């Protein structure tokens, strides 16, 4: 996270926004804490997956985009497991 230029406080805020955006996009119903967790974990997941194909997102905007993509992926995986 520090290598992306985002500190822990900013990661929580950006993760919350990314998780909330993913929640709205995927039409799921979760709380604030789960949005933050999905955004932060999603950013790690998306950054890892994107790094496999050579894409590197950095900074606040990159972290937000990665968090959104990763949170959407995690929501989709969660839905698949529930079924």
N, C-alpha and C positions, 0 to 999 in steps of 0.2 A: 504494500500500500504506500509506503514511504517513497518507493522508487517512482510511483506514479505522481508524486507531488501532492498527495492528499494525506492529511493527518487523521488521527482517530476521530476527533470531533467532527471534522468535515466528512469523514467516511460514514458516520452515523447519520448525519443530515442528508447527504447525497444518497445513501442507501435507503433511507426512508422515502425520499422522493422517487427514486427508481422503483422501489417496491410498490409504492402507491400507483405509479404510472402503469406498472405491469399488472397490478390488481384491476385497474380500470380497463386496460386493454384486453385482458383475459377474462373479464367479467367474473371474478371470483370475489369472495367475501371473507376478508381476513382483518385482523386488528393492526394497530400501529406497530406493536413490537414485532409481529410476524412480517410486516412490510419492511421494517428496518433489517431484520435478519435475512429476508429474501434478497434485498438489494445488495447487502454486503457480501453474502455468500455467492449470490448470483454474479457479482462483479469478478470474484475470484474464478468462478467456473468459466465465465465468458472470456476472461483474459487468458486463461489456460487454453481453452479451445481455439481462440483466435490466434494465439501464439503458435499453435501447431501448423497453421496455414500461413504464418508469416505476418500477421496483422498485429500491430502494437498500438493500443490506445492509451494515451497518457493525459494527465491533468484532470481537472474537474469534469469537463465535458466528456472526455473519454471514459472516465469512471462512471458517469451517469449513464452513458450509452451501454457500456459493458454491464452495469448493474441491471438495467432494463432488460437487455437481451438474456442475461443469466437468470433473472427472476422469472421471466416468461418460460424459459426452459425448465426451471425447477417446478413451476406451477403445472406445466404440462406433464412432467414426470410424476408429480404427486397425484394428478388426476388419473393417470394410467395405472398407478399402483392401487388406487382406491377401487378401481373396477375389477 
